Amino acid sequence: MKRHYSLFSLLLLMAALVGLASCEVYYNDPYDPYYPGGATGDRQRANVISGEWQGDFGMYYTVVHPYSGQRITFEADHSYVLFQGDYYGASRGWGKQIDYYSTGPYAYQYYQFRWEVRNGVLYLTYPYDSNLNVAIYDYYLSGSTFTGRMGDSNFAFRLRSLSFNNWNLYSGDYLYGAYDGWSWGVGYTRPRSLDGATSQTVSPQSDFGDLIVERGRKAPKAE
């Protein structure tokens, strides 16, 4: 028996399909490598990751005290992170990251990185400091929240959406802002020319001229 569809029914069906196609996709389910279209799954993940985020990205640095030789670690209060695709629909791109500190010689540290979604895994590569390169697994997006776990430390991050209008002030692979008058004690004070409003381009092992710095990501907190 043949079915006959009225013009009105067909219009309703077409409207429903268009509505489904326009929905924004967020990933709360396991990655499917067999998604129709091959790499489409990676591209879709990259599409929803693209944008601006803020929160605890697990960043820290350890510096050797210039007089005592003691290793001192400072943890970032929060980070701003930007993901941009190489082109529309790309599964890779470039990004910018600013880590803010409330104490220590650095007020902030800025990095540029490359990123790629490959077989469901998000890879970040930092030209300035390869110690920061990381693979991000088990990540999800829900509404305006981006969560996941990072690399060997398995640090669990939680970021929320951000609107930051000053990304164009940061360029190159690395910049930093120093706290004016930061003192290590025993009369050790940084020059005033390196105040919080000044950005300096430096090499990995010569920050501030004589500080030895190692950077990394925090381990998860014990529950």
N, C-alpha and C positions, 0 to 999 in steps of 0.2 A: 504494500500500500504506500503510495507516494505521499510525502508530507509537503504541504504548501505553506510558505512563510509570507506573511504580509510585509509590506514595505516598512511599516512601523516596527515590527519585530526585528527586521534586519538592521534598522537604524539603532535600536537599543543594543543589539549585539555588538555593533561596531563601536559604539560609545564606551561599552564596558571594556573592550580590548584596548582602546586608546587610553583609558584610565589606568589600566594595569601597566601599560608600557611606560607611563609617565611617573610612576611611583619611584621615589628615591630608595635605593637598595642599601640596606645596612646588614652587615654580616654578624648574625648571632648563631650560626650553625657551622658545622665543620666544613672545611674547604673541600670542594669536589673537583679533583683534577680532570674528571671526565665531562666537565660542563660542555654543552654543545658549543662548538666553535674552537675547541682546543684551548688556546691561551686566553679565551674570553674571561675565564674566572680570575686570572691575574689582573687583567685590565679593569675588571669591575672593582676588584679590591683596591687597586691603585686609584681609581676614580673617587671612591668614598674616603680614602685616606687623604687625598689632596686637600689642602686648606691650611688653616692656622690653628694651633693648639697651645694650651698652657697647662702647667701642672708640674708635679715631681717626676722628672725624667731620669732620676737615679744618678745624677752627676756629682762628682767630687774631684778634688785634686789634693795631692800630698806634696808638701814643700819641705825642703831641708832647711832648718834654721841656720842662717848664715854664720852664727857664732858658736852655738852649742852643738850643732850637727844633729839635733833632734828632728825626727820626722813628725810633722804636724799635718793633720788632715782637716780639710774644710769641706763641708757638704753644701751644695747649692740649695737655696731656699725654694726656688722654682725655676722653671725654664719656659721660654717661648720657642715654639718649633713651627717652621713653615715647610710644607711639602708642595712642590710645583712639578707638574708633568712636563716632559720634553715637548709634548704636543698633545692635542686633544685625543683622549683615549689611550695614551701611552701607559705601559706598565712600569715605567722608570722615569726618573727625573732628577732634579737637584733640590736642595733644601738649605735652610738657614736655621741656626739654633743659637739662642742667647741664654746663658746660665747666670742667674743672679745670686750673689752672696751677701750676707749681712755682716760677715766678719772675715778677717784675713786680708792679705795685701790686694786681692782682686775685688773690685765692686761687681764686675761681670767679666765673662769670657764668651766670645762669639766664635762660631765655627760655621763653615760652609761644608755641606756633605752631598754625596750622591746617594740615591736610593733606587731600589728595584724590588718589585714583587716577582718572585720566581718560584713556581710550584707551591704557591700559597705562603711562602716565607718572605718576610720583609727584611731586606738587607740594607744597612746603612754603612757607607764608606767615607771616611774623613781624610782628605788629602793632607791636612796639617799634622795630624797625629793618628797613626794607624792603630794605636792602642785603644782608640775609641770605636773602631769598627765592630759592628755587632749584627747578629741575626735576631729578629724578633719573631717569636712563635706565639701560637695560641692567642691571637689578638682579635678583638671584637669591636664593633661600632654599634652603639645604640643611641639614637637621638643625637645629642651633641656631646657624647662621651666616647673616648677612644681609650681602650684598656688593652693590656697585653703583658707578656713576660719577655725579658731580654737576656739573650746569650747565656754564657756559662754561669753568671751570677744568679740567673733566674729572677732578677728583680722585677717585681710587679709594679707597673706604672699605671697611672690613671690621669688622663688629660681631658680637658674640656675645651670647647670651641673658644676661639679668640678673635678679636678684631684689633689689629695693631697696624698703625699707619706709618711707622718709621723704619720699615725694613730697608728702604733705600739708603739709610744712613750707614748701613753695614755692608761691607764688600770685602772681597779677597777671601783667602782660606782661614784667616785668623786675625782677630783684634781683641784687645782687652781694655778695660777701664780700671784704673788703680785708685784706691782710697787715698785721699790727701792726708799726708802726715801719719800713715800707718806705721806703728813702731813695734819692733820686736823686743824692745827693752835694751838696757845697757847703752842708751844713747843712739840706738839704731833706728833711724827714721828715713823714710823714702823721700826723695826730692819733691817739692811742691809742684814741679812742672808736670808730674804724672798724677794729676788730680782725676776725679771721677768723670770729668768731661773730656778727657784726652784719650784718644785711641792710638795705640802703638802697634806697628807690625814687627814681630820678633820671630826668632828662630826657636825650634822646640826646646833646646837646652840652654837658652840664654835669656829667659824671661827676666826683666828688670836688670839685666846685665850680669847678675851673679846668683840668682835663685835657681835651684835645681827642682824641677817640677815634674811630677808624674800624675797623669789623669786617668780616670776610670769611672766605673759605675758601681753603685752600692750593691751589697748583697741584701737579700730580703731580711726584714726584721724578724727576730725569733718570736714565735707566737706563744 
